[in-house]
Amino acid sequence: GVKHQILHMYPLRDPTFKKRLNNVMPSTPPAEGRLVLLFFENGTISHDEIIRDALFNYKTSDYFVVRSINSDKNLFATGLSVSPETLSALNTSVLERCLEAKKLRITTNSGTDLLIELDKKYNWISNNGTAKEGQFLIVPCGEVATFPKSISGKLVADFAMNVNMIIDIDARLNKCPITVNIENNQMKSFSCSNQEITDFLNHCFKAE
């Protein structure tokens, strides 16, 4: 019962997307409620500037934009099942322990063991799913992050690679974790049982 328009687009380069988007956009902001734009993409987050241009004449309170990458039914079954209030409470509990910390030791059951030094000049960010007016919301949410002053140890990546390019290989790592050895902020070596992923990473790490 919600009036909507479905619009397809090509990633990275789509010469006609701007015109097609403007054709389906209301000519004026809605008299009540908000214009909601939902973008679900496979391998990129594309055309950000075009989308912002299309909203130029809108007040920030007149629209709400949600963007997601590599999404499937699990985004709705799992990724959106936790409320912003719950995420905020979880993020706050992490931040309360970390904000004053000078060092962190991170261990996991899969074998990760990292020693991290922190510096207060690097701020912490918290993504809890609460959208700020005028900002695009990236889903799924749930992130607490900062920048380390130094890091050493072993990282075992066993979920997925986060790749900012379109690839035709399976990025999931649950069956073939990547083990990375780090010394004084530098990767010294890595290993993975999947040859295709190993070849891909070798290609990436050789690039300037």
C-alpha positions in Angstrom: 0.0 0.0 0.0 3.0 2.3 -0.1 3.4 4.3 -3.3 6.9 3.5 -4.7 9.1 3.5 -7.8 11.7 0.8 -8.6 14.8 2.0 -10.5 17.7 -0.1 -11.7 21.2 1.2 -12.1 24.6 0.0 -13.3 27.5 0.2 -10.8 30.3 2.9 -11.1 29.3 4.2 -14.6 25.7 4.6 -15.7 25.3 7.6 -18.1 21.5 7.6 -18.0 21.0 7.1 -14.2 20.9 10.8 -13.4 18.1 11.5 -15.9 16.2 8.4 -14.9 16.4 9.2 -11.2 15.3 12.8 -11.7 12.3 11.4 -13.8 11.0 9.4 -10.8 11.7 12.0 -8.1 8.8 14.1 -7.0 9.1 17.6 -8.4 8.6 19.1 -5.0 9.3 17.7 -1.5 6.3 15.8 0.0 3.6 17.9 1.8 3.7 15.4 4.6 6.0 12.6 5.6 9.4 12.1 3.9 10.8 10.9 0.6 12.6 7.6 1.4 15.3 6.3 -1.0 16.6 2.7 -0.5 19.7 1.5 -2.4 20.6 -2.2 -2.5 23.8 -2.9 -4.4 25.9 -5.9 -5.2 29.5 -4.8 -5.2 29.8 -1.1 -4.9 28.2 2.0 -3.4 27.9 4.1 -6.5 26.5 7.4 -7.8 26.6 9.2 -4.4 27.1 12.6 -6.0 24.1 12.1 -8.4 21.9 11.1 -5.5 22.9 14.2 -3.5 22.3 16.4 -6.5 18.8 15.0 -6.9 18.1 16.0 -3.3 19.6 19.5 -3.6 16.3 21.3 -3.4 15.0 19.3 -0.4 15.4 20.2 3.2 17.3 17.6 5.1 14.2 16.8 7.1 12.3 16.0 3.9 14.3 12.8 2.9 15.8 9.7 4.3 18.4 7.7 2.4 19.5 4.1 3.2 22.4 2.4 1.4 23.5 -1.2 1.6 26.1 -3.3 -0.2 26.3 -7.1 -0.8 22.8 -7.5 0.6 20.6 -10.6 0.5 17.6 -11.9 2.6 20.0 -12.1 5.6 20.1 -8.3 5.8 16.4 -8.4 6.8 16.4 -11.7 8.7 19.5 -10.9 10.8 21.1 -7.5 10.0 18.1 -5.4 10.8 16.8 -7.6 13.7 18.6 -5.5 16.4 17.1 -2.1 17.2 19.2 1.1 17.2 18.5 1.4 21.0 20.0 -2.1 21.6 23.0 -1.3 19.3 23.5 2.0 21.1 23.6 0.2 24.4 26.1 -2.4 23.1 28.3 0.3 21.5 28.2 2.4 24.7 29.4 -0.6 26.8 32.3 -1.1 24.4 33.2 2.6 24.3 33.1 3.0 28.1 35.9 0.4 28.3 37.9 1.6 25.4 37.9 5.4 25.5 40.4 5.6 28.3 42.4 2.6 27.3 46.0 2.9 26.2 46.4 -0.6 25.0 44.0 -3.3 23.7 44.6 -7.1 23.3 42.2 -8.7 20.9 41.8 -12.5 20.9 39.3 -14.8 19.2 38.6 -18.5 19.2 39.8 -18.7 15.7 43.3 -17.7 16.7 43.5 -13.9 16.4 45.9 -12.4 18.9 46.7 -8.7 18.4 48.3 -6.1 20.7 47.2 -2.6 19.8 48.4 0.7 21.2 46.0 3.6 21.1 46.4 7.4 20.9 43.7 9.8 22.0 44.4 12.1 19.0 42.4 9.5 17.0 38.7 9.7 17.8 36.3 6.8 18.2 33.2 6.5 15.9 30.0 4.6 16.8 27.5 3.5 14.2 24.4 2.4 16.0 21.7 2.7 13.3 20.4 6.1 14.3 20.3 8.2 11.2 21.3 11.9 11.5 19.3 14.4 9.5 20.8 14.9 6.1 23.2 11.9 6.3 22.9 8.7 4.4 22.5 5.6 6.6 24.6 2.6 5.7 23.1 -0.8 6.8 23.6 -3.2 8.5 24.7 -1.1 11.4 26.7 -1.9 14.5 30.3 -0.6 14.6 32.7 0.9 17.0 36.1 1.9 15.5 39.2 4.0 15.9 42.7 4.2 14.3 45.5 2.4 16.1 48.8 4.0 16.9 50.5 0.7 16.5 49.6 -3.0 16.0 51.4 -6.3 16.1 50.4 -10.0 16.3 48.2 -12.4 14.3 44.9 -11.7 12.6 42.7 -14.6 11.6 40.0 -13.4 9.2 37.2 -15.9 9.1 34.1 -14.0 8.0 34.6 -12.2 4.7 36.9 -9.9 2.7 35.7 -6.3 2.4 36.7 -5.5 -1.2 36.2 -2.0 -2.8 36.1 -3.4 -6.3 33.9 -5.8 -8.3 35.2 -9.3 -8.1 33.9 -12.7 -9.3 35.3 -14.8 -6.5 33.5 -15.8 -3.3 34.6 -13.3 -0.6 33.4 -15.5 2.3 36.2 -16.9 4.5 34.3 -19.2 6.9 35.7 -22.3 5.1 39.2 -20.8 4.3 40.3 -18.2 6.9 43.2 -15.9 6.1 46.0 -15.7 8.7 48.0 -12.5 8.7 51.2 -11.9 10.7 51.8 -8.3 11.6 54.9 -6.7 13.1 55.2 -3.0 14.0 52.2 -2.0 11.8 53.4 -4.0 8.7 52.1 -7.3 7.3 55.0 -9.7 7.2 53.2 -12.7 5.7 49.8 -14.2 5.1 48.4 -17.6 4.3 45.1 -19.0 3.0 44.1 -22.6 1.9 42.1 -21.2 -1.0 44.4 -20.7 -4.0 42.0 -18.3 -5.8 41.9 -16.0 -2.7 45.7 -16.3 -2.2 46.3 -15.3 -5.9 43.9 -12.3 -5.5 45.5 -11.1 -2.3 49.0 -11.4 -3.8 47.8 -9.3 -6.8 46.4 -6.7 -4.4 49.4 -6.5 -2.1 51.8 -6.1 -5.0 50.0 -2.9 -6.1 51.4 0.4 -5.1 
